[in-house]
Amino acid sequence: MKDLVPLKYPQLFQGVFARKRESFTPLVEEARRVLHSLPIPGALRPFYDTVVRDNPQPSFMLLPLMFLTTAEASGGIQASHREFLPIFMLSMEACAILDDTVDRTPMRSGRPTFPMRFGEASTTPFVSTLIALVAREAARVDPRLLDATMRLFVELHSLQLWERHHIYPTEDLFERWLENRYRENTVGVAFGLDTALLLNGREPSPLAVQEPFGRIFQDVDDIVNILEDRGSEGENDDVLMGAVTRPLLLALERYPSLRGDLSALWETCRAKAAGTSVRELHRVTVHSHATLEKLLRPIRQAILEVGVRGTVAQVLSDYRTCVTAAPPEIRPAIQEMTSTWVDRLRRCKGIELVTEEQIRHALDGVALVAA
């Protein structure tokens, strides 16, 4: 059996994950070894190894790290947490592959995505197999984990199916589109927090914690997507892919005349994307299409001028809301995790969107330790 490629730990998300790297890395490495040694059919091995053995940065890795942080804060990391960690990570791979297929994402963390490498037609049998493996292993550790994991897949995949069939939406669907986008992240956050709490005999996290945390998760990712130009690294440009984000809606609210530009842009993109595979779509960049570039430029300028700053303000508000709503016994952990996301905005390719002082003052008057 071949060795795993060296692990790449998150670099730009510091905070709690940097502080816990020494203790968490061995657990993640152990989980990767367990995943690679799972009994699987030989026909599956080349595809499975691409996702597990050859992947230096497990997909959605911040969620497994949240799981460990929450476990540690709610009673300690138990043997059951260690047993479930590989299954948790494999469930994240299934979610990431489906997400990349729905969004037709060519690259993730510097590597071709599964649909880019093997084609979209391969996604269905592969993700189905991963879900079956996850179900088998979760039931072995604790039947309650099987229920939690299947609920994750049912709701998340339902939301992604809706998203796929409402790409490049009309204005009457903008608000619902964004709500669904936030809900997808809320479901993932809840899975990370609540499975850790469950194994320590604790109550699930309140919805009042999950929802603002989910919005922070998505809004920070959207801001980074805008400012760090992920399109130049082979990833997707949200506007060109028809995604509704808070920065986009804030820009349209300030400059209503841009709605016509967006409608024309998406009409062109919709026609271009119809029936196109992720490989074909990746070959056609915005810079090779003068019409798209002309329509996109003022929208992008407005997003940078208005949408980003307005979204940063909402992130700080959600940060306070989330921490305030957290039960006292896990509030310090929730504060440290959410502040790690907010802190990511201090390192957007040299642009400091929010200061350390602003992050600190966002929690003025909030008690972090029970009296």
VEXDREN-2710 file (C-alpha; in Angstrom, 1 decimal):
% VEXDREN-2710
k/r/px/py/pz
1/MET/0.0/0.0/0.0
2/LYS/1.4/3.4/-1.0
3/ASP/2.1/6.1/1.5
4/LEU/-0.1/9.1/1.9
5/VAL/1.2/12.4/0.5
6/PRO/2.3/14.9/3.1
7/LEU/-0.5/16.8/4.8
8/LYS/-1.0/20.4/4.1
9/TYR/-2.5/22.1/7.2
10/PRO/-4.6/25.3/6.8
11/GLN/-2.2/28.3/6.6
12/LEU/-4.5/31.3/6.2
13/PHE/-6.9/30.3/8.9
14/GLN/-4.9/30.9/12.0
15/GLY/-6.5/31.4/15.5
16/VAL/-7.6/28.2/17.2
17/PHE/-6.5/26.0/14.3
18/ALA/-2.9/27.3/14.5
19/ARG/-3.0/27.0/18.3
20/LYS/-4.2/23.4/18.1
21/ARG/-2.1/22.2/15.2
22/GLU/0.4/20.3/17.4
23/SER/-2.3/18.2/19.0
24/PHE/-4.8/18.0/16.1
25/THR/-2.3/17.1/13.3
26/PRO/-1.6/13.6/14.6
27/LEU/-5.3/12.9/14.9
28/VAL/-5.9/14.0/11.3
29/GLU/-3.0/11.9/10.1
30/GLU/-4.3/8.9/11.9
31/ALA/-7.7/9.4/10.4
32/ARG/-6.1/9.6/6.9
33/ARG/-4.3/6.3/7.4
34/VAL/-7.6/4.7/8.6
35/LEU/-9.4/5.9/5.5
36/HIS/-6.7/4.6/3.2
37/SER/-6.8/1.2/4.8
38/LEU/-10.6/0.8/4.6
39/PRO/-11.6/-2.4/2.7
40/ILE/-12.9/-1.3/-0.6
41/PRO/-13.3/-2.9/-4.1
42/GLY/-10.2/-3.0/-6.3
43/ALA/-12.1/-1.2/-9.1
44/LEU/-12.8/1.7/-6.7
45/ARG/-9.2/2.1/-5.5
46/PRO/-7.7/4.4/-8.3
47/PHE/-10.6/6.9/-7.8
48/TYR/-10.6/6.6/-4.0
49/ASP/-6.8/7.1/-3.8
50/THR/-7.1/10.3/-5.8
51/VAL/-9.4/11.7/-3.1
52/VAL/-7.7/10.1/0.0
53/ARG/-4.1/9.1/-0.5
54/ASP/-3.1/11.7/-3.1
55/ASN/-4.9/14.6/-1.5
56/PRO/-2.6/16.8/0.6
57/GLN/-5.4/18.9/2.0
58/PRO/-8.6/17.0/2.9
59/SER/-11.7/18.8/1.6
60/PHE/-13.6/21.2/3.9
61/MET/-10.8/20.4/6.4
62/LEU/-11.9/23.3/8.7
63/LEU/-15.1/21.3/9.6
64/PRO/-13.2/18.3/11.0
65/LEU/-11.0/20.7/12.9
66/MET/-14.2/22.3/14.3
67/PHE/-15.4/18.9/15.3
68/LEU/-12.2/18.3/17.3
69/THR/-12.3/21.7/18.9
70/THR/-15.9/21.2/20.0
71/ALA/-15.1/17.8/21.3
72/GLU/-12.2/19.0/23.4
73/ALA/-14.3/21.9/24.8
74/SER/-17.3/19.8/25.7
75/GLY/-15.7/17.1/27.7
76/GLY/-12.6/16.0/25.9
77/ILE/-11.7/14.1/22.7
78/GLN/-12.9/10.5/23.4
79/ALA/-12.0/7.3/21.6
80/SER/-15.4/7.6/19.8
81/HIS/-14.4/11.0/18.4
82/ARG/-11.2/9.5/17.1
83/GLU/-13.1/6.6/15.6
84/PHE/-15.6/9.0/13.9
85/LEU/-13.0/11.5/12.6
86/PRO/-12.1/9.4/9.5
87/ILE/-15.8/8.9/8.7
88/PHE/-16.4/12.7/9.2
89/MET/-13.6/13.5/6.8
90/LEU/-14.9/11.0/4.2
91/SER/-18.4/12.5/4.4
92/MET/-16.7/15.9/3.7
93/GLU/-15.1/14.5/0.6
94/ALA/-18.5/13.3/-0.6
95/CYS/-20.0/16.7/0.0
96/ALA/-17.1/18.5/-1.7
97/ILE/-17.2/16.3/-4.8
98/LEU/-20.9/16.9/-5.2
99/ASP/-20.5/20.6/-4.6
100/ASP/-17.7/20.8/-7.2
101/THR/-20.0/18.9/-9.7
102/VAL/-23.0/21.1/-9.1
103/ASP/-20.9/24.3/-9.3
104/ARG/-18.7/22.9/-12.1
105/THR/-15.6/23.8/-10.2
106/PRO/-12.4/22.9/-12.1
107/MET/-9.9/23.3/-9.2
108/ARG/-9.9/22.9/-5.4
109/SER/-6.9/23.7/-3.3
110/GLY/-4.6/23.7/-6.3
111/ARG/-5.7/20.3/-7.6
112/PRO/-8.2/19.4/-10.4
113/THR/-11.5/18.5/-8.9
114/PHE/-13.0/15.0/-9.2
115/PRO/-15.5/16.0/-12.0
116/MET/-12.6/17.9/-13.8
117/ARG/-10.4/14.8/-13.6
118/PHE/-12.9/12.0/-14.2
119/GLY/-15.9/13.8/-15.7
120/GLU/-19.4/14.6/-14.2
121/ALA/-20.8/11.2/-15.2
122/SER/-18.4/9.6/-12.7
123/THR/-19.6/11.6/-9.8
124/THR/-22.9/9.7/-9.2
125/PRO/-21.4/6.2/-8.8
126/PHE/-18.4/7.5/-6.8
127/VAL/-20.4/9.7/-4.4
128/SER/-22.9/6.9/-4.0
129/THR/-20.1/4.6/-3.0
130/LEU/-18.7/7.1/-0.5
131/ILE/-22.0/7.6/1.1
132/ALA/-22.4/3.8/1.5
133/LEU/-18.9/3.6/3.1
134/VAL/-19.8/6.4/5.4
135/ALA/-23.1/4.8/6.4
136/ARG/-21.4/1.4/7.1
137/GLU/-18.6/3.0/9.2
138/ALA/-20.8/5.4/11.1
139/ALA/-23.2/2.7/12.1
140/ARG/-20.3/0.6/13.4
141/VAL/-19.1/3.5/15.7
142/ASP/-22.6/4.7/16.9
143/PRO/-26.0/4.3/15.2
144/ARG/-26.8/7.9/16.3
145/LEU/-23.9/9.1/14.1
146/LEU/-25.4/7.3/11.1
147/ASP/-28.7/9.2/11.6
148/ALA/-26.8/12.5/11.9
149/THR/-24.8/11.9/8.8
150/MET/-27.7/10.8/6.7
151/ARG/-29.6/13.9/7.7
152/LEU/-26.7/15.9/6.6
153/PHE/-26.6/14.3/3.2
154/VAL/-30.4/14.5/2.7
155/GLU/-30.7/18.2/3.5
156/LEU/-27.5/19.4/2.0
157/HIS/-27.9/17.5/-1.3
158/SER/-31.5/18.6/-1.6
159/LEU/-30.4/22.2/-1.3
160/GLN/-27.7/21.7/-3.9
161/LEU/-30.2/20.0/-6.3
162/TRP/-32.4/23.1/-6.0
163/GLU/-29.4/25.3/-6.6
164/ARG/-28.4/23.4/-9.7
165/HIS/-31.8/23.9/-11.2
166/HIS/-32.0/27.6/-10.4
167/ILE/-28.6/28.7/-11.7
168/TYR/-28.5/32.3/-13.0
169/PRO/-31.7/33.1/-11.1
170/THR/-34.2/35.9/-11.9
171/GLU/-34.5/38.7/-9.3
172/ASP/-37.6/37.2/-7.6
173/LEU/-35.3/34.3/-6.5
174/PHE/-32.4/36.3/-5.2
175/GLU/-33.3/36.3/-1.6
176/ARG/-34.2/32.6/-1.5
177/TRP/-31.0/31.8/-3.4
178/LEU/-29.0/33.5/-0.7
179/GLU/-31.0/31.9/2.1
180/ASN/-30.4/28.4/0.6
181/ARG/-26.7/29.2/0.3
182/TYR/-26.5/30.1/3.9
183/ARG/-28.5/27.1/4.9
184/GLU/-26.1/24.8/3.2
185/ASN/-23.3/26.1/5.4
186/THR/-25.5/26.1/8.5
187/VAL/-26.2/22.3/7.9
188/GLY/-22.4/21.7/7.7
189/VAL/-21.7/23.8/10.8
190/ALA/-24.4/21.9/12.8
191/PHE/-22.9/18.6/11.7
192/GLY/-19.4/19.6/12.9
193/LEU/-20.6/20.9/16.3
194/ASP/-23.4/18.5/17.1
195/THR/-21.7/15.2/16.3
196/ALA/-18.9/16.2/18.7
197/LEU/-21.4/17.2/21.4
198/LEU/-23.4/14.0/20.9
199/LEU/-20.4/11.8/21.6
200/ASN/-19.8/13.7/24.9
201/GLY/-23.4/13.4/26.0
202/ARG/-24.2/17.0/25.4
203/GLU/-27.3/18.7/23.9
204/PRO/-27.1/19.9/20.2
205/SER/-25.9/23.5/19.6
206/PRO/-28.8/26.0/19.4
207/LEU/-30.0/27.1/15.9
208/ALA/-29.2/30.7/17.1
209/VAL/-25.5/29.6/17.1
210/GLN/-25.6/27.5/13.9
211/GLU/-27.3/30.1/11.6
212/PRO/-24.9/33.1/12.2
213/PHE/-21.9/30.8/12.1
214/GLY/-23.1/29.4/8.8
215/ARG/-23.5/33.0/7.4
216/ILE/-20.0/33.9/8.6
217/PHE/-18.6/30.7/7.0
218/GLN/-20.2/31.6/3.6
219/ASP/-19.6/35.4/3.7
220/VAL/-15.9/35.1/4.5
221/ASP/-15.5/32.6/1.7
222/ASP/-17.3/34.9/-0.7
223/ILE/-15.2/37.9/0.3
224/VAL/-12.0/35.9/-0.2
225/ASN/-13.3/34.7/-3.6
226/ILE/-13.7/38.3/-4.7
227/LEU/-10.5/39.8/-3.3
228/GLU/-8.1/37.0/-4.0
229/ASP/-9.3/36.4/-7.6
230/ARG/-9.6/32.7/-7.4
231/GLY/-10.6/32.6/-11.0
232/SER/-6.9/33.2/-11.9
233/GLU/-6.1/30.0/-9.9
234/GLY/-8.6/27.9/-11.8
235/GLU/-11.4/28.2/-9.4
236/ASN/-14.8/29.7/-10.1
237/ASP/-15.8/33.3/-10.2
238/ASP/-19.1/33.5/-8.3
239/VAL/-20.7/36.2/-10.4
240/LEU/-19.9/34.4/-13.7
241/MET/-21.2/31.1/-12.3
242/GLY/-24.6/32.7/-11.4
243/ALA/-24.2/32.6/-7.6
244/VAL/-26.1/35.1/-5.4
245/THR/-23.9/36.4/-2.6
246/ARG/-24.3/39.1/0.0
247/PRO/-21.6/41.3/-1.6
248/LEU/-23.5/41.1/-4.9
249/LEU/-26.9/42.0/-3.4
250/LEU/-25.4/44.9/-1.4
251/ALA/-23.9/46.3/-4.6
252/LEU/-27.2/46.0/-6.5
253/GLU/-29.0/47.7/-3.6
254/ARG/-26.7/50.7/-3.8
255/TYR/-26.6/50.8/-7.7
256/PRO/-30.0/49.5/-9.0
257/SER/-28.9/50.3/-12.6
258/LEU/-26.5/47.4/-12.4
259/ARG/-29.5/45.0/-12.3
260/GLY/-29.8/45.3/-16.1
261/ASP/-26.1/44.6/-16.6
262/LEU/-26.3/41.6/-14.3
263/SER/-29.4/40.3/-16.2
264/ALA/-27.6/40.7/-19.5
265/LEU/-24.5/39.1/-18.2
266/TRP/-26.3/36.1/-16.8
267/GLU/-28.3/35.7/-20.0
268/THR/-25.1/35.4/-21.9
269/CYS/-23.5/33.1/-19.3
270/ARG/-26.6/30.9/-19.2
271/ALA/-26.5/30.3/-22.9
272/LYS/-22.8/29.6/-22.8
273/ALA/-23.0/27.2/-19.9
274/ALA/-26.0/25.2/-21.2
275/GLY/-25.0/21.6/-21.8
276/THR/-21.3/22.4/-21.1
277/SER/-19.1/20.1/-19.1
278/VAL/-16.8/21.4/-16.4
279/ARG/-13.8/20.7/-18.7
280/GLU/-15.4/22.6/-21.6
281/LEU/-16.5/25.5/-19.4
282/HIS/-13.0/25.8/-17.9
283/ARG/-11.5/26.4/-21.4
284/VAL/-13.6/29.5/-21.9
285/THR/-12.4/32.3/-19.6
286/VAL/-14.1/35.7/-19.1
287/HIS/-11.1/37.4/-20.6
288/SER/-11.6/35.7/-24.0
289/HIS/-15.2/37.0/-24.2
290/ALA/-15.3/40.8/-24.6
291/THR/-19.0/41.1/-24.0
292/LEU/-18.8/39.3/-20.7
293/GLU/-15.9/41.4/-19.6
294/LYS/-17.7/44.6/-20.5
295/LEU/-20.8/43.7/-18.5
296/LEU/-18.9/42.3/-15.6
297/ARG/-16.5/45.2/-15.0
298/PRO/-19.0/47.7/-13.4
299/ILE/-20.6/45.0/-11.3
300/ARG/-17.2/43.9/-9.9
301/GLN/-16.3/47.5/-9.2
302/ALA/-19.5/48.0/-7.2
303/ILE/-19.0/44.8/-5.3
304/LEU/-15.5/45.9/-4.4
305/GLU/-16.6/49.4/-3.5
306/VAL/-19.8/48.6/-1.6
307/GLY/-20.5/44.9/-1.3
308/VAL/-17.3/43.8/0.4
309/ARG/-17.3/46.4/3.2
310/GLY/-21.0/45.9/3.8
311/THR/-20.5/42.2/4.1
312/VAL/-17.6/42.7/6.5
313/ALA/-19.9/44.7/8.8
314/GLN/-22.5/41.9/8.7
315/VAL/-19.8/39.3/9.5
316/LEU/-18.8/41.3/12.7
317/SER/-22.5/41.5/13.6
318/ASP/-23.0/37.8/13.1
319/TYR/-19.9/37.1/15.1
320/ARG/-21.4/38.9/18.1
321/THR/-24.8/37.2/17.6
322/CYS/-23.2/33.7/17.4
323/VAL/-21.0/34.0/20.5
324/THR/-23.8/35.6/22.6
325/ALA/-26.2/32.7/21.7
326/ALA/-23.7/30.0/22.6
327/PRO/-24.2/28.0/25.8
328/PRO/-21.8/29.2/28.5
329/GLU/-19.9/25.9/28.7
330/ILE/-18.9/26.0/25.0
331/ARG/-19.0/29.8/24.5
332/PRO/-15.2/30.2/24.7
333/ALA/-14.7/27.5/22.0
334/ILE/-17.4/29.1/19.7
335/GLN/-15.8/32.5/20.2
336/GLU/-12.4/31.2/19.3
337/MET/-13.7/29.3/16.2
338/THR/-15.8/32.2/14.8
339/SER/-13.0/34.7/15.5
340/THR/-10.7/32.5/13.5
341/TRP/-13.0/33.0/10.5
342/VAL/-13.3/36.7/11.0
343/ASP/-9.6/37.0/11.5
344/ARG/-9.1/35.5/8.0
345/LEU/-10.3/38.8/6.6
346/ARG/-7.1/40.4/8.0
347/ARG/-5.1/38.5/5.4
348/CYS/-6.7/38.9/2.0
349/LYS/-3.5/39.2/-0.1
350/GLY/-2.2/42.1/2.1
351/ILE/-5.6/43.8/2.5
352/GLU/-6.7/44.2/6.1
353/LEU/-10.5/44.4/5.9
354/VAL/-11.0/44.3/9.6
355/THR/-8.6/45.2/12.4
356/GLU/-7.8/43.1/15.5
357/GLU/-9.3/45.9/17.6
358/GLN/-12.6/45.8/15.6
359/ILE/-12.8/42.0/16.2
360/ARG/-12.2/42.5/19.9
361/HIS/-14.7/45.4/20.3
362/ALA/-17.4/43.4/18.4
363/LEU/-17.8/41.4/21.7
364/ASP/-17.9/44.3/24.1
365/GLY/-20.2/43.4/27.0
366/VAL/-20.4/39.7/26.1
367/ALA/-19.3/37.4/28.9
368/LEU/-17.1/34.7/27.5
369/VAL/-16.8/32.7/30.8
370/ALA/-19.8/31.7/33.0
371/ALA/-20.0/33.7/36.2
END
